[in-house]
Amino acid sequence: MGTGTPVIHDVVGIGFGPSNLSLATALEEHSANVPEHPLTAAFFERQPSFGWHRNMLLPSTTMQVSFLKDLATFRNPSSRFSFVSYLHASDRLANFANTHTFFPTRQEFHQYLEWVEANFTDHVSYNSEVTGIALPPDATPGPDQYLQIEVRDRGGSGTRLVNARNVTVSTGLVPHMPVGVDSDDRVWHSSEFLDRFRQMDPHALKRVAVVGAGQSAAEIARFLYDSLHHAQVFAIVPSYGYSIADSTPFANKVFDPDAVDDYYFGTNRTRDAFWQYHKNTNYSVVDDDVIRDLHRRVYDEDVSGSRRMHFLNLSRVSDVKRAGNETRVSLESLLDTDSQDLDVDILVCATGYDSMDPSGLLGDLDRYCLRDTSGRHQVGRDYRLVTVPPLSCGIYLQGGTEHTHGLTSSLLSNIAVRSGEIADSIAQRRAVDEPGAA
Ligand SMILES: Cc1cc2nc3c(=O)[nH]c(=O)nc-3n(C[C@H](O)[C@H](O)[C@H](O)COP(=O)(O)OP(=O)(O)OC[C@H]3O[C@@H](n4cnc5c(N)ncnc54)[C@H](O)[C@@H]3O)c2cc1C
């Protein structure tokens, strides 16, 4: 390439969580199979280093997905990036087998992800936030078209433009706070939990509250109860009690790779059935062992006659007032018209996440991306946004496709297969543009 010719990557990946890390492995394996036409990639991640939900790496928390659903195995069972390869490299394969579990701790899975990531340090830039995607001013549709990706250096050295024929938007879920509640140094979303908790003097935390009915809420309630022996812990749940996550074998099939086709090519009735019958596999539900753990603690308190774990069920947060270190939480009962105020030292909102929405990054380009009658992006089976001229580059989504591809959109279950499908789509489209480059 001569001086002045811009470098154009085949793919720029926005975000470097498990989805784009899995894509990196798929691209690497593709390039190993077709060495004469490697696919070039660069990834940008706004965190200072690799991290997967670090603020929720609570002691003893386990994965909610089988270790076989790692970054690569379902796409390529002989991949060197599998969890089994990691165990082997760490000299723990035999001892892991002795644990008789499919569900490693999140700590161990995080180490696995870091082990894979170490292979791609040359391809990823940290502290690098993508702030927008655009076409160059006089872009015309066709094989020569490329996108300009604006990357802001969070270390303070300004912004730069990076060029690519395709982008994969994999920016993850967006924390959701209760309506009207803002986070600050005493009111936290669960996604900030450990960082914030470590900054506190634990002895100063005498009354703590967690709001939410899902896995994170239950895990945080258990953690606070076990870590703060002197504290009163309030679990505010809108339901009557925590509900169990259905992980039984027939229901779990909704996370199989085949289910994506059934969902994608199904009718609206098919898709409604998925949500109606199987929402309880993932949303606002808690693993059986965590529920039993918490219940054990409450029962032990019944026996001992001393109470510091308080369940405020059928309750919703209607208001939070903050003054200095004081936090007053107003609760509305769903049982009657009663309301009560609760004074706490910290309030943790484990109130879930909104799904990924690429609109902010797309900016002006969004008008070339088709939407369905409900205003949602149209997405091809290959996870590529459906676009119209002048936009002909590929914009792929890893996340934000619940409406088209179903329940696995924001989960780990299908990322090995999904990233393989995206890598294949990029390679096949390039082969059409440049015959011979499959
Ligand atoms: C506590 C917790 C536990 C979970 N456990 C499981 C589980 O056991 N099994 C399961 O299937 N799912 C689980 N999930 C669901 C979760 O979505 C997936 O585990 C996984 O994180 C999805 O990977 P991702 O790469 O798509 O998104 P993320 O892991 O969220 O990664 C997105 C990355 O993009 C970066 N980013 C965002 N915007 C930009 C930008 N503009 N520029 C540059 N970088 C950006 C973020 O910093 C982040 O690192 C869990 C979720 C949580 C919150």
The ligand as a Tripos MOL2 file, in Angstrom:
@<TRIPOS>MOLECULE
LIG
   53    58     1     0     0
SMALL
NO_CHARGES

@<TRIPOS>ATOM
      1 C1        -23.6520   -9.8500   36.0870 C.3       1 LIG1
      2 C2        -23.9920  -10.4930   34.7850 C.ar      1 LIG1
      3 C3        -23.8200  -11.8530   34.6360 C.ar      1 LIG1
      4 C4        -24.1360  -12.4610   33.4260 C.ar      1 LIG1
      5 N1        -23.9830  -13.7990   33.3320 N.ar      1 LIG1
      6 C5        -24.3570  -14.4090   32.2000 C.ar      1 LIG1
      7 C6        -24.2620  -15.8180   32.0870 C.ar      1 LIG1
      8 O1        -23.8410  -16.5150   33.0140 O.2       1 LIG1
      9 N2        -24.6470  -16.4020   30.9180 N.ar      1 LIG1
     10 C7        -25.1240  -15.6510   29.8840 C.ar      1 LIG1
     11 O2        -25.4490  -16.2280   28.8540 O.2       1 LIG1
     12 N3        -25.2280  -14.3170   29.9660 N.ar      1 LIG1
     13 C8        -24.8620  -13.6760   31.0930 C.ar      1 LIG1
     14 N4        -24.9780  -12.3300   31.1810 N.ar      1 LIG1
     15 C9        -25.4640  -11.5440   30.0010 C.3       1 LIG1
     16 C10       -24.3360  -10.7260   29.3270 C.3       1 LIG1
     17 O3        -24.9160   -9.8510   28.4260 O.3       1 LIG1
     18 C11       -23.3150  -11.5760   28.5980 C.3       1 LIG1
     19 O4        -22.6790  -12.3580   29.5800 O.3       1 LIG1
     20 C12       -22.1650  -10.8460   27.8880 C.3       1 LIG1
     21 O5        -21.6520   -9.8290   28.6880 O.3       1 LIG1
     22 C13       -22.4980  -10.3480   26.4930 C.3       1 LIG1
     23 O6        -21.2770   -9.9460   25.8950 O.3       1 LIG1
     24 P1        -21.1410   -8.6520   24.9740 P.3       1 LIG1
     25 O7        -19.7480   -8.6310   24.4930 O.co2     1 LIG1
     26 O8        -22.2280   -8.6630   23.9510 O.co2     1 LIG1
     27 O9        -21.4690   -7.4370   25.9270 O.3       1 LIG1
     28 P2        -20.6050   -6.8380   27.1530 P.3       1 LIG1
     29 O10       -20.0190   -7.9290   27.9500 O.co2     1 LIG1
     30 O11       -21.4970   -5.8820   27.8580 O.co2     1 LIG1
     31 O12       -19.4280   -6.0540   26.4410 O.3       1 LIG1
     32 C14       -19.6560   -4.8560   25.7350 C.3       1 LIG1
     33 C15       -18.3660   -4.0540   25.7970 C.3       1 LIG1
     34 O13       -18.4880   -2.9040   24.9520 O.3       1 LIG1
     35 C16       -17.8410   -1.8010   25.5820 C.3       1 LIG1
     36 N5        -18.4000   -0.5910   24.9960 N.ar      1 LIG1
     37 C17       -19.6720   -0.1170   25.1220 C.ar      1 LIG1
     38 N6        -19.8140    0.9910   24.3690 N.ar      1 LIG1
     39 C18       -18.6280    1.2250   23.7620 C.ar      1 LIG1
     40 C19       -18.1660    2.2240   22.8440 C.ar      1 LIG1
     41 N7        -18.9750    3.1990   22.3930 N.pl3     1 LIG1
     42 N8        -16.8730    2.1710   22.4230 N.ar      1 LIG1
     43 C20       -16.0250    1.1770   22.8560 C.ar      1 LIG1
     44 N9        -16.4300    0.2170   23.7350 N.ar      1 LIG1
     45 C21       -17.7160    0.2320   24.1620 C.ar      1 LIG1
     46 C22       -18.1440   -2.0010   27.0630 C.3       1 LIG1
     47 O14       -17.2050   -1.3340   27.8910 O.3       1 LIG1
     48 C23       -18.0580   -3.5310   27.1940 C.3       1 LIG1
     49 O15       -16.7630   -3.9640   27.5730 O.3       1 LIG1
     50 C24       -24.6630  -11.6910   32.3590 C.ar      1 LIG1
     51 C25       -24.8550  -10.3180   32.5290 C.ar      1 LIG1
     52 C26       -24.5240   -9.7260   33.7300 C.ar      1 LIG1
     53 C27       -24.7600   -8.2490   33.8850 C.3       1 LIG1
@<TRIPOS>BOND
     1     1     2 1
     2     2     3 ar
     3     2    52 ar
     4     3     4 ar
     5     4     5 ar
     6     4    50 ar
     7     5     6 ar
     8     6     7 ar
     9     6    13 1
    10     7     8 2
    11     7     9 ar
    12     9    10 ar
    13    10    11 2
    14    10    12 ar
    15    12    13 ar
    16    13    14 ar
    17    14    15 1
    18    14    50 ar
    19    15    16 1
    20    16    17 1
    21    16    18 1
    22    18    19 1
    23    18    20 1
    24    20    21 1
    25    20    22 1
    26    22    23 1
    27    23    24 1
    28    24    25 2
    29    24    26 1
    30    24    27 1
    31    27    28 1
    32    28    29 2
    33    28    30 1
    34    28    31 1
    35    31    32 1
    36    32    33 1
    37    33    34 1
    38    33    48 1
    39    34    35 1
    40    35    36 1
    41    35    46 1
    42    36    37 ar
    43    36    45 ar
    44    37    38 ar
    45    38    39 ar
    46    39    40 ar
    47    39    45 ar
    48    40    41 1
    49    40    42 ar
    50    42    43 ar
    51    43    44 ar
    52    44    45 ar
    53    46    47 1
    54    46    48 1
    55    48    49 1
    56    50    51 ar
    57    51    52 ar
    58    52    53 1
@<TRIPOS>SUBSTRUCTURE
     1 LIG1         1 GROUP 0 **** ****
